[in-house]
């Protein structure tokens, strides 16, 4: 249950992080041109410092959540995929009581 909650939080963090990166000012205008006049809301410097701080915070939360999810998934699964493959490749040889298939007649 906790892993599914953290997975949902991970998806939300990804969407917010992408939006925060796209709203930042760059050499080409990007999506910041569609946000209107943000200078009155965020102060005289504009949204640059606010968005940079938010992007750093969201990025840090994303990395922490990723590490937590990785730890939880690795501790929940005690055997690896390779262990499962080794067990499934132990094929039993046919016994002597089995009859071989009769050859098929040649078609003319």
N, C-alpha and C positions, 0 to 999 in steps of 0.2 A: 504494500500500500504506500509506503513512503517513497519507494522508487518511482511509482507512477506519478505521485505528486511532484517529485523533483524533476521528472521528465516534462511535465506540463510547465513547471517554472522555467525549465531550460528553453522550451519553445517560445515562451513569452519573452524571455531575456534576449533571444536571438532576434525576434521581431523588433523589439525596442532598440537594440543595438544597431540594427540595420537602419532604422529610421533616424537615430541620432547621428550616425555617420553621414547619411545622405543630406541631412539638414545643415551640416557644417559648410562653411564657406571654403571654396577651393578656387583654383585658377579658372576653371570653367564654373559657371554659376551653380550648376547642379539643381537640386530641389529647393535650395534656399531661396530662390527667386519667387517661389510660390507661397512662401510663408508670410509675406507682407512685411510691414514695418515692425520689426521686433525690438528696435532700439528703445522705444518708449517703455517696454515691459521689462527688459533686462538691464537697463541702465545706459550710460553714455557710451560704453565700449561695445554695446550690442551683445548678441548671443554667443559670441566666439568663446569667451572664457567660461560661460555657463555650460555651453554644449561640450566643451573640452572636458570640464570636470565631470559632467554627467556621463560622457562616453567612457572616461576612465573608470568611474564607479560601476557602471553597467558591465564593462569588460572584466573588471575584477570579480564581480558577482558571477559572471558567466564562467570564468576559469575556476572559481571555488566550487561552483555547482557541478562542473564537469569532473573535477577531481573527486568530489563526494559521490557522484553517480558511478564513476569507475571503481571506486573502492567498494561501494555497496554491491555492484554487480559481480565483482571478483570474489568477494567474500560469500556471496550467496551461492555461487557455482563452485563446488569443490573439486570437480574433475574437469579436465579440459576436453576439447574436441578430439584431440589426438588420442586420449585414453578411450574414448568411445569408438574411434576408428579401429584401434588395435583389438578391442573386444569383438567387433563385428566382422573382422577378417579371419577369425578362427573358424574356418569351414571344416566340417566333418567330411572325411573321405567316404565314398560309397562303400557299402559292405559287400561281401561276396554273394549275399543272397539276392541281390538285385539282378535282374535280367537285362542284358544289353538290348538296345533297340535293334529291331530287324532292319536290314538295309532296304531302302526304298527301291522298287523296280525302276529301271531306266525307261523313260518315256520316248517313244519313237515317233 
